[in-house]
């Protein structure tokens, strides 16, 4: 990055750094999972075994079929909330297993 005479926002500088290092994808995936777990909260998170991102899908392994069905029925609401938290349409689908 070249030196400029005017101050820049830290978020802009970090964004440029992440892109230049080529870690934008993995960093975004980690952020999606962290935000997902934050949105769920502790009471629902206890029913989730594992969450991961592949492409534009969030996969969630749920511990019981009852909770899987409950979360599945609300998947569009969860997806909308998650994308709103991320500030972009990153997750196109949430798959509960």
GUTOR-777386 format. One record per residue: x, y, z of N, C-alpha, C in turn. Coordinates in steps of 0.05 Angstrom, whole numbers. Example, Ala and Ser with C-alpha at 12.3 -4.5 7.8 and 13.67 -1.06 7.14 Angstrom:
! residues 2
node n_x->264 | n_y->-114 | n_z->156 | ca_x->246 | ca_y->-90 | ca_z->156 | c_x->264 | c_y->-66 | c_z->156;
node n_x->257 | n_y->-45 | n_z->142 | ca_x->273 | ca_y->-21 | ca_z->143 | c_x->258 | c_y->1 | c_z->157;
! end
This chain:
! residues 97
node n_x->17 | n_y->-23 | n_z->0 | ca_x->0 | ca_y->0 | ca_z->0 | c_x->18 | c_y->25 | c_z->0;
node n_x->9 | n_y->44 | n_z->-16 | ca_x->26 | ca_y->68 | ca_z->-17 | c_x->17 | c_y->88 | c_z->4;
node n_x->35 | n_y->105 | n_z->11 | ca_x->30 | ca_y->125 | ca_z->32 | c_x->14 | c_y->148 | c_z->19;
node n_x->-7 | n_y->157 | n_z->33 | ca_x->-23 | ca_y->180 | ca_z->24 | c_x->-21 | c_y->202 | c_z->44;
node n_x->-25 | n_y->226 | n_z->35 | ca_x->-24 | ca_y->249 | ca_z->53 | c_x->-49 | c_y->252 | c_z->69;
node n_x->-71 | n_y->242 | n_z->60 | ca_x->-96 | ca_y->245 | ca_z->75 | c_x->-102 | c_y->219 | c_z->91;
node n_x->-114 | n_y->222 | n_z->114 | ca_x->-121 | ca_y->199 | ca_z->130 | c_x->-142 | c_y->181 | c_z->117;
node n_x->-140 | n_y->155 | n_z->122 | ca_x->-159 | ca_y->136 | ca_z->111 | c_x->-172 | c_y->122 | c_z->134;
node n_x->-197 | n_y->112 | n_z->129 | ca_x->-211 | ca_y->97 | ca_z->149 | c_x->-197 | c_y->70 | c_z->153;
node n_x->-195 | n_y->61 | n_z->178 | ca_x->-182 | ca_y->36 | ca_z->184 | c_x->-195 | c_y->13 | c_z->170;
node n_x->-222 | n_y->13 | n_z->169 | ca_x->-236 | ca_y->-9 | ca_z->155 | c_x->-229 | c_y->-11 | c_z->125;
node n_x->-225 | n_y->13 | n_z->113 | ca_x->-217 | ca_y->13 | ca_z->84 | c_x->-189 | c_y->2 | c_z->81;
node n_x->-171 | n_y->10 | n_z->99 | ca_x->-143 | ca_y->0 | ca_z->97 | c_x->-142 | c_y->-30 | c_z->102;
node n_x->-157 | n_y->-39 | n_z->122 | ca_x->-157 | ca_y->-68 | ca_z->128 | c_x->-169 | c_y->-84 | c_z->105;
node n_x->-190 | n_y->-73 | n_z->93 | ca_x->-203 | ca_y->-86 | ca_z->69 | c_x->-183 | c_y->-89 | c_z->46;
node n_x->-168 | n_y->-68 | n_z->41 | ca_x->-147 | ca_y->-69 | ca_z->20 | c_x->-126 | c_y->-90 | c_z->27;
node n_x->-118 | n_y->-91 | n_z->52 | ca_x->-98 | ca_y->-110 | ca_z->60 | c_x->-107 | c_y->-138 | c_z->57;
node n_x->-132 | n_y->-144 | n_z->65 | ca_x->-143 | ca_y->-171 | ca_z->63 | c_x->-145 | c_y->-179 | c_z->34;
node n_x->-154 | n_y->-161 | n_z->17 | ca_x->-156 | ca_y->-167 | ca_z->-12 | c_x->-129 | c_y->-173 | c_z->-24;
node n_x->-109 | n_y->-156 | n_z->-16 | ca_x->-82 | ca_y->-159 | ca_z->-28 | c_x->-69 | c_y->-186 | c_z->-19;
node n_x->-77 | n_y->-195 | n_z->5 | ca_x->-66 | ca_y->-220 | ca_z->15 | c_x->-80 | c_y->-245 | c_z->5;
node n_x->-103 | n_y->-240 | n_z->-9 | ca_x->-118 | ca_y->-263 | ca_z->-20 | c_x->-133 | c_y->-279 | c_z->1;
node n_x->-139 | n_y->-268 | n_z->24 | ca_x->-153 | ca_y->-284 | ca_z->44 | c_x->-182 | c_y->-274 | c_z->49;
node n_x->-192 | n_y->-259 | n_z->30 | ca_x->-219 | ca_y->-248 | ca_z->33 | c_x->-240 | c_y->-270 | c_z->36;
node n_x->-239 | n_y->-291 | n_z->19 | ca_x->-258 | ca_y->-313 | ca_z->21 | c_x->-258 | c_y->-327 | c_z->47;
node n_x->-235 | n_y->-337 | n_z->56 | ca_x->-234 | ca_y->-351 | ca_z->82 | c_x->-242 | c_y->-333 | c_z->105;
node n_x->-234 | n_y->-308 | n_z->104 | ca_x->-241 | ca_y->-290 | ca_z->126 | c_x->-271 | c_y->-285 | c_z->126;
node n_x->-284 | n_y->-282 | n_z->103 | ca_x->-313 | ca_y->-278 | ca_z->101 | c_x->-328 | c_y->-302 | c_z->112;
node n_x->-318 | n_y->-326 | n_z->105 | ca_x->-331 | ca_y->-351 | ca_z->115 | c_x->-330 | c_y->-353 | c_z->145;
node n_x->-307 | n_y->-346 | n_z->156 | ca_x->-305 | ca_y->-346 | ca_z->186 | c_x->-323 | c_y->-326 | c_z->199;
node n_x->-326 | n_y->-303 | n_z->186 | ca_x->-343 | ca_y->-282 | ca_z->196 | c_x->-372 | c_y->-290 | c_z->195;
node n_x->-380 | n_y->-304 | n_z->173 | ca_x->-408 | ca_y->-314 | ca_z->171 | c_x->-414 | c_y->-333 | c_z->194;
node n_x->-397 | n_y->-352 | n_z->199 | ca_x->-402 | ca_y->-371 | ca_z->220 | c_x->-403 | c_y->-357 | c_z->248;
node n_x->-385 | n_y->-338 | n_z->252 | ca_x->-385 | ca_y->-324 | ca_z->278 | c_x->-411 | c_y->-308 | c_z->281;
node n_x->-419 | n_y->-294 | n_z->260 | ca_x->-444 | ca_y->-279 | ca_z->262 | c_x->-468 | c_y->-297 | c_z->265;
node n_x->-468 | n_y->-320 | n_z->251 | ca_x->-490 | ca_y->-339 | ca_z->253 | c_x->-493 | c_y->-348 | c_z->282;
node n_x->-470 | n_y->-355 | n_z->295 | ca_x->-471 | ca_y->-365 | ca_z->323 | c_x->-481 | c_y->-342 | c_z->341;
node n_x->-473 | n_y->-318 | n_z->336 | ca_x->-482 | ca_y->-295 | ca_z->352 | c_x->-512 | c_y->-291 | c_z->349;
node n_x->-522 | n_y->-293 | n_z->325 | ca_x->-551 | ca_y->-289 | ca_z->320 | c_x->-567 | c_y->-311 | c_z->334;
node n_x->-558 | n_y->-335 | n_z->332 | ca_x->-572 | ca_y->-358 | ca_z->345 | c_x->-574 | c_y->-354 | c_z->375;
node n_x->-553 | n_y->-345 | n_z->387 | ca_x->-553 | ca_y->-342 | ca_z->416 | c_x->-547 | c_y->-369 | c_z->430;
node n_x->-540 | n_y->-368 | n_z->455 | ca_x->-532 | ca_y->-392 | ca_z->470 | c_x->-554 | c_y->-412 | c_z->472;
node n_x->-579 | n_y->-404 | n_z->475 | ca_x->-601 | ca_y->-423 | ca_z->479 | c_x->-606 | c_y->-441 | c_z->455;
node n_x->-603 | n_y->-430 | n_z->431 | ca_x->-607 | ca_y->-446 | ca_z->407 | c_x->-580 | c_y->-459 | c_z->398;
node n_x->-558 | n_y->-445 | n_z->404 | ca_x->-532 | ca_y->-456 | ca_z->396 | c_x->-526 | c_y->-483 | c_z->409;
node n_x->-538 | n_y->-488 | n_z->432 | ca_x->-533 | ca_y->-513 | ca_z->446 | c_x->-544 | c_y->-537 | c_z->430;
node n_x->-562 | n_y->-531 | n_z->411 | ca_x->-574 | ca_y->-553 | ca_z->395 | c_x->-559 | c_y->-557 | c_z->368;
node n_x->-539 | n_y->-540 | n_z->364 | ca_x->-523 | ca_y->-542 | ca_z->339 | c_x->-497 | c_y->-556 | c_z->344;
node n_x->-490 | n_y->-575 | n_z->327 | ca_x->-465 | ca_y->-589 | ca_z->330 | c_x->-442 | c_y->-575 | c_z->316;
node n_x->-447 | n_y->-565 | n_z->291 | ca_x->-426 | ca_y->-553 | ca_z->276 | c_x->-438 | c_y->-536 | c_z->254;
node n_x->-424 | n_y->-514 | n_z->247 | ca_x->-433 | ca_y->-496 | ca_z->225 | c_x->-409 | c_y->-490 | c_z->207;
node n_x->-413 | n_y->-490 | n_z->181 | ca_x->-392 | ca_y->-484 | ca_z->162 | c_x->-404 | c_y->-472 | c_z->136;
node n_x->-386 | n_y->-458 | n_z->121 | ca_x->-395 | ca_y->-446 | ca_z->96 | c_x->-380 | c_y->-459 | c_z->73;
node n_x->-395 | n_y->-465 | n_z->52 | ca_x->-384 | ca_y->-476 | ca_z->28 | c_x->-397 | c_y->-461 | c_z->5;
node n_x->-381 | n_y->-446 | n_z->-10 | ca_x->-392 | ca_y->-430 | ca_z->-31 | c_x->-409 | c_y->-408 | c_z->-19;
node n_x->-434 | n_y->-406 | n_z->-27 | ca_x->-452 | ca_y->-386 | ca_z->-16 | c_x->-474 | c_y->-399 | c_z->1;
node n_x->-468 | n_y->-423 | n_z->11 | ca_x->-487 | ca_y->-437 | ca_z->29 | c_x->-475 | c_y->-440 | c_z->57;
node n_x->-492 | n_y->-436 | n_z->77 | ca_x->-485 | ca_y->-441 | ca_z->104 | c_x->-497 | c_y->-469 | c_z->112;
node n_x->-480 | n_y->-487 | n_z->120 | ca_x->-489 | ca_y->-513 | ca_z->129 | c_x->-488 | c_y->-514 | c_z->159;
node n_x->-510 | n_y->-525 | n_z->171 | ca_x->-512 | ca_y->-527 | ca_z->200 | c_x->-520 | c_y->-555 | c_z->207;
node n_x->-503 | n_y->-568 | n_z->223 | ca_x->-509 | ca_y->-595 | ca_z->232 | c_x->-523 | c_y->-592 | c_z->259;
node n_x->-548 | n_y->-601 | n_z->261 | ca_x->-564 | ca_y->-598 | ca_z->284 | c_x->-565 | c_y->-625 | c_z->299;
node n_x->-565 | n_y->-624 | n_z->326 | ca_x->-564 | ca_y->-648 | ca_z->342 | c_x->-589 | c_y->-665 | c_z->342;
node n_x->-612 | n_y->-653 | n_z->337 | ca_x->-637 | ca_y->-670 | ca_z->338 | c_x->-654 | c_y->-662 | c_z->314;
node n_x->-670 | n_y->-682 | n_z->305 | ca_x->-688 | ca_y->-677 | ca_z->282 | c_x->-710 | c_y->-657 | c_z->289;
node n_x->-718 | n_y->-656 | n_z->314 | ca_x->-739 | ca_y->-637 | ca_z->321 | c_x->-729 | c_y->-608 | c_z->318;
node n_x->-704 | n_y->-603 | n_z->328 | ca_x->-693 | ca_y->-576 | ca_z->325 | c_x->-685 | c_y->-570 | c_z->296;
node n_x->-677 | n_y->-590 | n_z->281 | ca_x->-671 | ca_y->-587 | ca_z->253 | c_x->-696 | c_y->-577 | c_z->238;
node n_x->-718 | n_y->-590 | n_z->243 | ca_x->-744 | ca_y->-582 | ca_z->230 | c_x->-752 | c_y->-554 | c_z->238;
node n_x->-749 | n_y->-547 | n_z->264 | ca_x->-757 | ca_y->-521 | ca_z->274 | c_x->-740 | c_y->-499 | c_z->260;
node n_x->-714 | n_y->-503 | n_z->259 | ca_x->-696 | ca_y->-484 | ca_z->246 | c_x->-701 | c_y->-482 | c_z->216;
node n_x->-706 | n_y->-506 | n_z->204 | ca_x->-711 | ca_y->-507 | ca_z->175 | c_x->-735 | c_y->-490 | c_z->167;
node n_x->-756 | n_y->-492 | n_z->183 | ca_x->-781 | ca_y->-477 | ca_z->177 | c_x->-776 | c_y->-447 | c_z->177;
node n_x->-756 | n_y->-438 | n_z->192 | ca_x->-750 | ca_y->-409 | ca_z->194 | c_x->-725 | c_y->-401 | c_z->178;
node n_x->-717 | n_y->-418 | n_z->160 | ca_x->-691 | ca_y->-414 | ca_z->147 | c_x->-689 | c_y->-388 | c_z->132;
node n_x->-710 | n_y->-379 | n_z->119 | ca_x->-709 | ca_y->-353 | ca_z->104 | c_x->-707 | c_y->-329 | c_z->123;
node n_x->-720 | n_y->-331 | n_z->146 | ca_x->-717 | ca_y->-310 | ca_z->166 | c_x->-688 | c_y->-309 | c_z->177;
node n_x->-677 | n_y->-333 | n_z->182 | ca_x->-649 | ca_y->-334 | ca_z->191 | c_x->-630 | c_y->-323 | c_z->170;
node n_x->-635 | n_y->-330 | n_z->145 | ca_x->-617 | ca_y->-321 | ca_z->123 | c_x->-619 | c_y->-291 | c_z->120;
node n_x->-643 | n_y->-280 | n_z->122 | ca_x->-646 | ca_y->-251 | ca_z->119 | c_x->-632 | c_y->-237 | c_z->142;
node n_x->-635 | n_y->-247 | n_z->166 | ca_x->-622 | ca_y->-234 | ca_z->190 | c_x->-591 | c_y->-236 | c_z->187;
node n_x->-581 | n_y->-259 | n_z->178 | ca_x->-553 | ca_y->-262 | ca_z->176 | c_x->-541 | c_y->-243 | c_z->155;
node n_x->-554 | n_y->-242 | n_z->131 | ca_x->-544 | ca_y->-225 | ca_z->110 | c_x->-546 | c_y->-195 | c_z->118;
node n_x->-566 | n_y->-188 | n_z->134 | ca_x->-568 | ca_y->-161 | ca_z->144 | c_x->-545 | c_y->-155 | c_z->162;
node n_x->-538 | n_y->-174 | n_z->180 | ca_x->-515 | ca_y->-170 | ca_z->198 | c_x->-489 | c_y->-168 | c_z->182;
node n_x->-487 | n_y->-183 | n_z->160 | ca_x->-463 | ca_y->-183 | ca_z->144 | c_x->-461 | c_y->-158 | c_z->127;
node n_x->-483 | n_y->-145 | n_z->122 | ca_x->-484 | ca_y->-121 | ca_z->105 | c_x->-484 | c_y->-127 | c_z->75;
node n_x->-488 | n_y->-152 | n_z->68 | ca_x->-489 | ca_y->-160 | ca_z->40 | c_x->-503 | c_y->-187 | c_z->37;
node n_x->-512 | n_y->-193 | n_z->13 | ca_x->-524 | ca_y->-219 | ca_z->8 | c_x->-503 | c_y->-240 | c_z->3;
node n_x->-490 | n_y->-249 | n_z->25 | ca_x->-469 | ca_y->-268 | ca_z->23 | c_x->-479 | c_y->-297 | c_z->23;
node n_x->-498 | n_y->-302 | n_z->41 | ca_x->-510 | ca_y->-329 | ca_z->43 | c_x->-535 | c_y->-331 | c_z->26;
node n_x->-535 | n_y->-349 | n_z->7 | ca_x->-558 | ca_y->-353 | ca_z->-11 | c_x->-577 | c_y->-374 | c_z->0;
node n_x->-566 | n_y->-392 | n_z->16 | ca_x->-583 | ca_y->-414 | ca_z->26 | c_x->-571 | c_y->-424 | c_z->53;
node n_x->-588 | n_y->-432 | n_z->71 | ca_x->-580 | ca_y->-445 | ca_z->96 | c_x->-590 | c_y->-474 | c_z->94;
node n_x->-572 | n_y->-493 | n_z->98 | ca_x->-579 | ca_y->-521 | ca_z->97 | c_x->-576 | c_y->-533 | c_z->124;
node n_x->-597 | n_y->-543 | n_z->135 | ca_x->-596 | ca_y->-556 | ca_z->162 | c_x->-595 | c_y->-586 | c_z->158;
node n_x->-576 | n_y->-599 | n_z->172 | ca_x->-572 | ca_y->-628 | ca_z->169 | c_x->-575 | c_y->-641 | c_z->197;
! end
